[in-house]
Amino acid sequence: MIDTSHWTDRRVVFALAMLALCAYATALGGVFVYDDTHSVRDNVAIRSVAEIPRFFWDVDAFSDLAAVRMYRPVVLTTFAIDHAVGGGVVWMFKLGNVLIHAVCAALLFSLTRSLGIGRRPAVIAAALFAAHPMVSEAVNIVSARSDLLVGLGLLVGLRSCVAAREGSKWAWCGVGLGTVIACGSKETGVMMPGLLVLLELLDRRPERSWRSAVLRILPAVVVTVAYLVARKAFLGVATGDVPKFTGGHDALNGAGRDLLTQFCVMSSVLPRFFSQSVLPVGLTIDPWIPLHDEWASAPVLCGWAAIATLTYLGLRAPKRRPLAFFGTGLAWAMALPWVVLPLNLPACEHRFYAPLIGLGLVLAACVPRELARRKLAATGAIVLVFGCLASARSLDFHDSETLWRDALDKHPRSVRALCGLALEHRYDAEVARLRGDEKAYLREMREACARLERAIRIYPSHYAARRNLAEFHITLGAAHGDPERAVALAAALVDVETNNPFYRLLWSRALGSASRFDEAVDAALSCLEVAEAKGLVYRTAASARAASGDLDAAIELLDQSVARGLDHESVLLQRAEYSLDAGRLAEARRDLGIVLSRNPFDGTAIALMQRVRAARPR
């Protein structure tokens, strides 16, 4: 560990930023992995900085997947800037993540120093954070930038609040900016006003003024309220839907995990994350989490007892160690949303990025101002080891298949890893098909199905695996797949979530692949009984009817969609194609004309119009 006795704080800030950059330099060679594919690589919204204003009102701009709707305008803005600067190359997005982490490490040191901690303890805490292997998931997964930016926003806001307390005239702008960054990046940013209140309550200066404190906090309150109002307007919910207390059916899936199960699962997640923050071993994209469902069981009670003990140790001396008290509060404030609300997955390391900042503050408060040279050398060695582990782990993110195989090696019954590998086989199958290698395509698709079958055997309630397996069999068709297996999988999903229209549409498509066309039409139209009418419902029913050879009936279903005002371009294009096949050229020309008037460069419409012009009336 470097001796900072003759260093200025500015030099230390630079050194810490360089440490973070060196520790995570290997991240720049990575590829888009995991959620990066739909939120960054395939997201057309981020390909132009002209789209930036749209990010502040369009929740559909977050991903190219229609089902993924989030209000994170600051994250998307940084993505658009990265794309504009780098032309869409992966390393530019990765560099953005590394730079944000480096700034966070430097700000952690600055905040700690501003709160009265000596230089050496502040350096130790910030250096361990800068090189910590546990932040590798947040740094290497581009879509996890939301966690990095929440950490950045918190640090900017808190440091600005302290600066305002010290007399800085424009520091209130930093409080507002930090809150904008935090809230605009992730929902946990709404904790900023509460943390500022806690920071002010721990201020023991005799000359403090509550009026001034309120004015310092006010920008954060205004921004947070505006964010919640915007979120309510654009997403329909300001915070999150309250889950049911009991009755969950899938502990691995947030939508199927009730509050009681969530409470039991977190008894394993939190102690694991805390232990890995001290000894970062066994890090993986899919940590093994015991899925307890009995709150009175010994493992659950022991897990929560351990967390309660650690929390007590952090909070027990607010007057003597205010920074430890505040750091513990920050860690809990940033963890509480995903501890209470069942998110998509029980445990993700990138969610622990902001709580790790809080633990860094606790560490800084506990380290003596002066350390013997041997202890400094030992700390330096730990930082070096952390940096090497971080660099090595970043190499795992250079390839998605390597990432999932590593997870499977560490936990052979990892359902998530099996599903991840299945999707990799599916991607390889598509590449093989583009090459015209039908044998390789079928081999990869069958391997993907085998992976999913194994995942379902391990954990039958993993409904994402069931859904994907049904999709794969539908894609393979009767010649190479098992349509009846797809029907059984989809029907079971409908039984679990009767009012889920997407499961009903999957069931309809599976029935169609099994040549059970009448049932397929009925299954698709049954969505109208449980959800708002969509053109996709009529399109799915029409596809089944067209597959049976009755084009007139298929066109009639699409006519019903248009009559209800559901005349999206996809509906008109499908009706035009069926009209063309049925020899109804005038109708096809009419629909294509409407589509081209809305979007003159629609490739599908242009191709169909060329077919219409070349066709002869029957």
Order of alpha helices (4+ residues) and beta strands (2+ residues): alpha-alpha-alpha-alpha-alpha-alpha-alpha-alpha-alpha-alpha-alpha-alpha-alpha-alpha-alpha-alpha-alpha-alpha-alpha-alpha-alpha-alpha-alpha-alpha-alpha-alpha-alpha
